């Protein structure tokens, strides 16, 4: 997982892309988000977009975003 930040805002005020890569199927998912989303909102998005397709992950590799490491 990683974030692409610093994008211009869309009409729905989304200004970042959350990139989730499945290493098994080599699939990438791009989820539009706002930089001020809380960890709870990101968890809801993860469950609704990724877990519904594949189930719970065995391991997750992510960047050192302060929302995840705090």
C-alpha angles and dihedrals in degrees: 000000000000140000129236105209137182098052123145113263118264124221088271092051094252110150105169141047123225109210116204117183124195105212094197098056095024089233124148125206122199115201120187111228141161120247091235096058113129124235089255091057091048090050090052090050092048092052095045096045107030111017092051089060102041109009123237117339121243091214136006125205115197143160122263096266110163091233091063100038098047 
